[in-house]
Amino acid sequence: MPLFADRFDAGRRLADALGEYADNPGVVVLALPRGGVPIGYEVARRLHAPLDLYLVRKLGVPGHEELAMGAVAGDGTCVVDEDLIASLQIDDATLDEVIRRETTELRRREAAYRESRPTLDVAGKIVIVVDDGLATGATMRAAAMALRAANPAAIVAAVPVAAARTCASLQRVVDRVVCVHTPEPFHAVGLYYRDFDQTGDDEVRRLLSRSMKAS
């Protein structure tokens, strides 16, 4: 069943599928930590594009956390689905508590991963957001929701493997979805990798630093 040796192999194959974006100064690559970082490293290297992390936390509905009522990003951008919040009668205090909790976690991750590196400006850019795979697509959807507020020219969701129906649903929130494989039936993302060991914090920092030195 494995389609990829590891995340680096998957990133190289995803980069091949994104070849039309190579050497375009208007393109940036954003990786969703942590598993998306080795993917993003290979994509950015092959496209000759800058790489950055995109830290985002979904604002899950209390008791139904997989259902996103919004998202908060590491730069402080917060977007909420007003219609969903109204339909579920979620009060301001509950929403504020979810935002506070997720913002605290984002700040912890920013400190752990970014250190003193500045964030990339994505306004007017084609932003390729990468992860190691999509099952429900909730994190990618949350990232797209938050990124829209930064006014990119386009958002491209790019992954090595995903459920076909998830790719279809993402078309409503991004400008394009690029996926190397959409197996049917779809199983857990990790089953499509021979090596799917957890990406550690040290590796995230190392790959980001190496990418910045190469750019």
N, C-alpha and C positions, 0 to 999 in steps of 0.2 A: 503493500500500500504506500510506503513512503515515496513522495515525489521529489523531495529535496534532501541533500546530505545534511545541511544545517542552514542557519539563517543567512550566512554569507553566500552560500550557493543560491539560495532563494532570491537574495538581493540582486545577484548578478543576472539571474534569469528575468527578474522583474525589470531591471534596467534595460535589457534587450527589448522588452515590450514597450518601453518608454522612449525608445531611440529618437523619436521625432522631436523630443525636447532638448536634445544634446546641444551644448554650446550656445544656448540661448540666454543672454544676460538678464532676461526678464523672468527666469525660472528660479525658484528656491525649493528646497526639499525640507520638509518638516517631519521628523520621526516621533511617533508616539512611544514614550518610554514604558517599559524597558525593552520589550521584545522587538519593537520596531526599529531600534537604533542600529543593530548590525545590518538590517535590511536597508535602512536609509543611508548608512555609510557607503554601501556598495552602489546604490542608486546615484547618490551625489557624486561619487568618485567617477563613475562612468559617464555621467551626463555633464561633468565639469560644472556642477552647480553648488552653491553654498548649502551647507547642512546646519540645521538647528533642531533643537527639541521643541515639541509643542506639548506643554503640560496642560492637561485639561481634566476636569472632573465633572462627571455627569451629576446633575442634581436629581437624585432619584426620589420618586414619590414615597413617603414613609409607609413602610409595610409592603411596598411593591417597588423595590429599588431598581429593578430592571427597566421600569417605565420612567423615561426621562421627562421631567417637567422643565428642564433647562440645563444650562452648563455654565461653569465658571472656568476661566482660563488663567494661566499663570501671570498674565499681564494685568489681571484685574477685571478683564472683560467679563460681564455676566449677562446672559440672555435667558429669558424665561418664556415659556409657552403660556401666555395669558389665558387663552381659551381653555387649555387643559386645566390650569389652576382654578379657573372659575367653575368649570364643570364638576371638578372634584371637591369644590368648596374648601380649598386649602387656605388657611388664614395666614396673615402676614407674619405672625410670630413663628409659625411652623416653617414657612419658607425661609425666613431670616436665619433660623437655627440650622437648617440644611446648608445654606450658603456659608454660614460661619464655620461649620464643621469641615466642609469640603475645601474652603479657602485655607484653613489651618493646615490641612494635609498637603495642599499645593505648595504652600510656603516651605514646608519641610522638604518636599521633593526638590524644589528650586534650589534650596541651600545645598542639598546633597549632590545634585547633578551639575548645576550651571556654574557654581562658584562665582567668579567675577566676570564671566563672559556676558556681553550684551546680547539682547535678543535681535533677531533679524527684523528689518522693516519689510512687511509683506504688502503694503499698500500698492496697488497697481501691478502686482506680480502674479504670475501663474504659480500657484502654490500646490506642490505635489505632497500630499499627506500620506505617509506610509506606515503600515503596521505589518506584523508577521502573518496575519490572517483575520478573517471575519467570520464569526458564527452568527450572533445576533446583530452585530454592527453597531451596538449602542455607543461604544466609545468613539468610533469614527463619526457617528452622527452628531454626538455632542461636540466633537472637535469642529466639525463643519459649522454648526450653529454658532459657536463662539468666534470662529474665524471670520464669518461674514461681517462682523462689526469692525474688522480691521481693513475692510474695503480692498480685498485682493481682486485682481482682474478675473481670475477663475480659480476654482478649487478642484483638484483632481485627486480622488481617492484611489490609492494604488496598493495592491497587496498581491502576494504570490498565490494565495489560495483562499477561497470563500464559498459560502453557500450561494447558489445562483439566485435564490429569492431575496437574499440579503443585498446582493449587488443591484437587483432590480429596485428594491425599496430605497436604496441610497441615491438613485438617480433623481429623486425628488429634492434632495438637499445639497447635492454637489453638481458640478458642471459635467463631470465625466468620471466614470469608474473604469479602472484598468486592473484586470485580474488575470493571472497566468493560467490558473486552473479553477474550474468550478465543478468538482466531482459530484456525482449523484449516485446514491444518496450521500449527503455530506455528514461527516463525523467530526469529532473534536479536532481543532486546528493542529494540535501536537502530533496527531497520528500521521500527518503527511510529511513529517520531518523524521529523518533517521536520528538526528541529534537535536533534541528540543530542551536542553538544559536551560535553566533560568538564567537570564542575562543579569549579571550583578551590577551593583552601583559603580564599582571600580571600572568595569568594562564600558559602561555608559560614558564615564568621564574620559576614559582613554580614547575611545573612538571619536568623541566630539572634539577633543584636543587635536588628534591626528588629522581630522578633516579640516579644521581651521588652519593648521600649519600648511596643509597642501593647497589651500585655496589662495 
